[in-house]
Amino acid sequence: MTITHHPEKQQFTIEVEGHTAHIDYELANNVMDITHTIVPEAIGGRGIAGQLMEAALNTAKEKAWKVIPSCSYAAVYIKRHPEFADLLI
């Protein structure tokens, strides 16, 4: 499974079995506001949201962006993975 970053859409996507899961974000002043994590029910429960979130947060680290976890999944993910806590504003 390959995660693709679409900066022009401010989105990370992954396609699994014909279904597309994605994370949406808004970027302003080097701050990534993660707004939505969407995984279709047909492919849920496989850790796909976590893989997408890890890719998004690693991108933020690489680009020295700060993160606002507006999406509830993003907030929980960061709480469970303290290695990303330094990204929070």
C-alpha positions, 0 to 999 in steps of 0.5 A: 500500500502506497500513501500519496501526498497531494500538496495541491489538495492538502491531502494524503491518500491511500487506495485499498481494494478500490476504496480511497482513504484520506487525511485532509489538512489546511496549511498556513504559516507552516502550521498543518491543521489536520481536519479530517481522517476518512477511512471507508467502512469497507476497509476499516479496522486494518490500521489504515488511518494510523498509517495515513496519520504517521505519514502526515506527521512525518511530513510535518516533521520533515518540513518543520511544520507545527500541527493542530489536531482538529480531527479527533482521530489526530488528537488521539493518535498524537496522544498515543504516540508521544514521539509526535507531541513536539509538533503540537502548538 
